Amino acid sequence: MKKSTQIQLSVMMFLEFFIWGGWFVTLGTFMGNNLHATGAETGMAYSTQSWGAIIAPFIIGLIADRFFNAERILGVLHLAGAVLMFQMSQTTDFGSFYPYILGYMIMYMPTLALVNSVSFNQMTDPAKEFSYIRVWGTIGWIVAGLAISYVFSWDSSAGIQKGLLQNTFLMTAFASGILGLFSFSLPKTPPRANESEKVTLSDMLGLDAIKLLKDKNFLIFFLSSVLICIPLAFYYQNANPFLAEIGVDNPTGKMTIGQASEVLFMLLLPIFFKKFGFKKTILLGMLAWAIRYLLFAFGNADELTFMLILGIALHGICYDFFFVSGQIYTDTKAGEHHKSAAQGLITLATYGVGMLIGFWVAGQISDRFINAEGLHSWKEIWWFPAGFAALIMLIFAISFKDEKIEYKAS
């Protein structure tokens, strides 16, 4: 790969995840303070990610893979996204906000696959080259969080009271417009499928891999993956409002520790995988979920702030040790003919169905534990995902028969 191409792809990844990290982390805080939304309404807003994940295969399978270059579709989606983001910044109530965020996530979620397609199309050895490109996405997410907290102070107590969090949407709209225009300069990535080739619903949703569920071990893993998304949704939806409400300084900036942790534990994952095997590695990931929420339940913004920071730092173990290990396990179980279908099925089940359920549950629980002053009883809220994660871990430990799975870098 030429150096100029590597730089182009790195900039693309940086902007792609700068955009996502620039508004998604603070969404719950924005909705509670700017739109005065309930927990259920916040859950509905976050669940648009799941609807986007469910609809994305249709956009990729029916349009991007058949008729147009991937980089052009990427450009159009981000330019449309910029317009929707600007509209989101102008709203003052949930009723007008929801159609925009739903439309935006239907536009944005397919771009996650498109940036990968553009990248892989330029690589001769993806196993070695892709990580150097993809890491810029994580850096982009971190930079967005640091800018919100330490450059603009939009998530400070004063900033929240002044309603400045709406500026996150303006920042994201600007970045989305830049990436939309920049996408048309990216290396050409022509359609992969022939226009006359028949594309079935089964192909797009990865349903060809459903036969893998006949394997008891894979079925247990599959169901565990869906269920673990319920406590995962609590983190995405509630962590930033929780930190802001209890008075933690620069909450969005501090949450970037989770992305730094993700990079670190991605590097450590091969060591754990080789030493402890798949089952123990994934159980450690589940245990980390339970510990994280217990740390949130008992930490505070004063002398026990370190507990909150540690809970955030566990994100690398929570995500990498479960989801990345799960992707490797799925790849191994699927075999050559069903790898893409199997990964598509897991993505649909987790980010689609699992997170959809999770955001709904998180919204209902959040609304249930609000005191007379309108503040949340966070200890009671965090007990639920902690207990649920521990229960899933126990069921998985008892039901899943250990298998020898070879780590393969992807």
N, C-alpha and C positions, 0 to 999 in steps of 0.2 A: 504494500500500500504506500502511495506517495505521501510525503510529509504534509503537503498542502491538503490532501484529502483527509488525513488524520486530524488536522486542525479543524477543518470544516465539520467533521462528524463530532468532534469534541465540543465545539461551540453549539451544535444542534442539541446534543445531550444536555449540556449545561442549561440552555434556555428551556428545554422541555421540562426539566424537573424544577428549575427556578420558578417557572409558572405554577406548577402544582403546589410546591412548598410555600409559594408567596401568598396563598389565600386559604388553603385547605386546613392548615394547622390552627389558624385563628378563627375559622368559620363559626365554631360553637360560641366563642366569646363575642363575636360580632352579632350573632343572631340574638343572644340573650340581652345584650346591652343596647344595640342599635335598633333592632326590630322587636324587642320585647317578646321573643318567641318562647313557646313552651318547650319542654324536653321532647315531647312527641313531634313538634314541628321541626326542631333541630334534627331529630332522627330522620324525618322525611327528607330534609335537605341533604344530609350525609348519604342517605340511601340512593340518591341520584347517581352516586358512583357505581352502585350495584346495577342500576338500570342501564347505565352506560356500558358496563362490562357485559351485560346480557345482550345488548343491541349491537355492540362492537363487531362481533363475528359476522353479522349480516352485512355491515358496511364494508368490512375487509373482504369477505367472501364473494359478495355480489357486485362490488364496485371496484375496489382497489386492485384485487388480484386478477381482474378480468378485462378492464377497459382503459385504465389510466395509470400513468407512472405514479409510483408511491410518493415521490417527493412533491408532485403537483397536488395530489390529494392532501398531503400534509400541510402544504401552504394554504390551500383553500380552507381547511378545517380551522387552522390557527387564526386566519384573518376573520373568519366568522366568529370564532371564539373571542377575539378581541372586542368585537361589537357587543356580544352578549355580556362580557365582563364589565364593559363600560355601563351597560344598562343596569347590571346588578349593583353598581356603586351608587346609582341614583335612586334606588328603591328605599322606601321607609316602612314597609309592612311586609309580612310574610306572604300574603296573597299575591302581591305583584312580584316578589322576589323568586318564588318557587318556579314559575315557568321558565325564567331566565337560567336558573341554575340547572334545571332539568335539561334544557336545550344545550347548555354549555357542556355538561358531562357526556351527553350523547355525542357531541362533537369531539371532546377531548380524549375519551377512553380509547377510541381507535388509533389515536396518534401514538400510543405506547407501543403498539405492534408495528406501526409504520416506521418509527425511528429505528427499530431493530431491523426491519427489512432493508431500509436504506443502508444501514451499517454493514450488515452481513453481505450485501451484494457487492461491497467493495473489498472484502477480506479474502485473503488466500488461506489464512489459518485462524479462523474465528476463536478457537480455544485459547490461543495466545494473545490475539489482538483485541478481542471484544472488551475484556476487562479494563484495558487502558482507555477505551472510549467511554464505557459505561460509568466509570468512577467519576467522570465529570458531571454526570447527572446528580450523583449524591452531593458533590461539591456545590452544584447549583442550588439544591434544596437547602443546604447549610447556609449559603450566602444569603438566600432570601430570608431565612429566619433571623440571622444576625443583623441584617439591614432593618428589619421591622423593629427589633428590640434596641439595638445599640446605635444605629444611625438616625432613625426617625423617631424612635420612642412611641410608636403608635399603640403599643400594647402596655404602656405604663398606666398607672392608675389615673393620672391626669389625662393621658391620651384617650383612654377608654371613655372617661367621663365627657370628653369633648367630641366623642364620636369619630375619632380619627381612624379607626380600623377600616372604615370604608375606603381609605386610601390604598389598602392592600389590593383592592379590585382594580383601581386605576393603575397601580404599578404593574399588575399582572396583565391588564389590557395592553399596556405599552409594550411589555416584553412579548406578549403573544403576537402583536402586530409586527414586531421586529422579526420574530421567528417565522411568521407567515411569509413575509417578503424574502427573508434569507433562504427559505426552503426551495424557492425556485432556482437558486444558484447551486443547489446540492447536486452531486453526481446523479446521472440518470438511472432510475430504477424501474425498468419496464414491467408491464404486467406479467405475472408468472403463469397464469392459466390462459389457455386458448379460449376465445370468445364462444366458440361452438362447443366447448367442453361442458358437460352437464355437471353442475354443482348442486349437491343435495343438502338438505337441512342437516342431515346426519354428518356430512363432511364439515360444515361450518361450526357446529356445536361440539364436535369431537365425540359424537355418540357411537362411532364405530368402536370406541374403546370401552363401551359399557360392558362388554363381555368380560373385562378384567374383574368386574365385581363378583364374578363367580368364585374367584380366589378369596377365601375367607380372610386372609391377612390383608389383602388389598382393600377389601370391603371395610374392615375395621379401620384401616388407615384413612380411607375415603370419608367415612362418617366422622372420624375424629377431626379431620381437616375442616369439615363443614362446621362442626360444633365449636372448635377452638376459635372460629371467627366471631363468635358471640362475645367472649372477653376481649378479643382484638378490637371490636367496634367500640367498646367502652373507652379504650385508650385514644383512638382517633377522635371520638366525639366529645369526650369529657376532660381529657388531660389539660388542655389549654384553659378552658373555663375554670377548672378546678384550681390551677396554679394562680390564675389572675384573681379569682374570688377570695382566696385565702391570703392574698397580699404578697406573693412571690415577685421579686423584681425581675423585669425582662424575661417573662415566662417563655416567649417564643424563641428567644436566643438560647435560653437554657435547654429547650427541647431539641436543639440541634445536636446536643451531646448524644442523643439516640442515633442520629445518622452517622456520627463519627464512630460510635460503638458498632454500628452495622458493618462498616468497612473493616474494623479491627477483627471482629469475630468471623467475618467472611474469610479472612486470611488464616484464622485459627481452626476453621471448620475441618479442613483435611486432616489435621492432627487428631482432633477429637474423633473424627469418623474412623480413622485407622486404628486408634487405640481402644475405643469403646464400642465401635460398631453402630449400626443404624438405630436399633431400638433404644439403647441408652442415650444416644445423642438426642433423639427426638423427645425422650422423656425429660431430659435436662431442659430442653426448650419449653416444654409444658410446665415444669416446675418453676421456671423463671417467670412465667405469666403469673402464677399464684403468688410468688414472693414479691413481684413488682407491685401488685395491688395491695398487699398487706403493708408494704412500705408506704404507699400512698395513704392508706387508711390511718396509720399511726404517725406519719410525719407531719411537720408544720412549717410555717414560714419563718420560725425563729431558731431556736437551738437545735431543732431536728430537721433543718433544711437538707442536711446531708442524706437523709433517708429518701427524700424526694428526688434528689440528684441521682442517687444510686438506682432508684426505681426507673428513672429515665434511661440511665446507662445500661440497664438490662435489656434494652430494646434489641441490641445486636444478638444476644442469645435467644430472646423470644422469637425474633423473626428468622434469623439465619438457621438456627438449630432445628426449627420446625419446618418452615416453608421451603428453604433451600434444600435441606435434607430430603424433604418430601418430593421435591422436583427430581432429585437424583434417584430416589426410590422408584418414582413413577416411570422415569426414563428406562430404568433397568427392567422393570416388570413388563413394560409395554412391548418390547421387541422392536425390530427395525420397521415393521410395517405400520405400527400404530403409535409411534412416538409423538407425533404432532397431535393426533387425535386425543391421546391420553392427557397431554399437557393442557389441551384446550378444554377437556372435560373437567380437570381439576380446577382450572382457572374459573370456569363457569360456576362450578359448585362452591368455590370459596369466595371469590370477589363478587360473584353474582348472588347466588342463593344464600350462602352463609352470612355474608356481610349484610344482606338485606334484612335477614332475621335479626342479626346482631344489633343493627342501628335501631330497629323498632324496639327491641327489648331494652336497650340502653336508654332510649327516650322515655319509655314507660317507667323504668326504675328511677330515673332522674326526677320525673314529675312527682313520684310518690314520696320522695324524701326532701320536701321543701318545708322550712319552718315558717313561723308567723311573720318573720321579718323578710321573707322572700329569698332567704339564703338556703343553700343545699346542706343537708346533713351528709357530708362527704364520706365519713367513716362507714356509715351504713350502706352507701352506694357502692363503695369499693369492696365491701365484703362479698357482694354478689359475684362479680367476675373472678375474685380470688377463689371462692368456694367452687364455682363452676369449673374453672381451669383445673383445680385439684381433683375434682370428680372425674373429669375427662382423662386426666393423667392416670388415675387409679384404674379406670376401666381399660385403658389402653395397655397398661402394665400387665393386667391379668389376662386380657384377651388376645394380645398380639404375640404370635410365636416368633422368636428372634430369627432373623435371616442374615446371611452373610452378603452384604452389598458392597461392591467396590466403589470407592469414591472416584467420580469422573468430573474433572473441571469442565465447566460449561462457559 
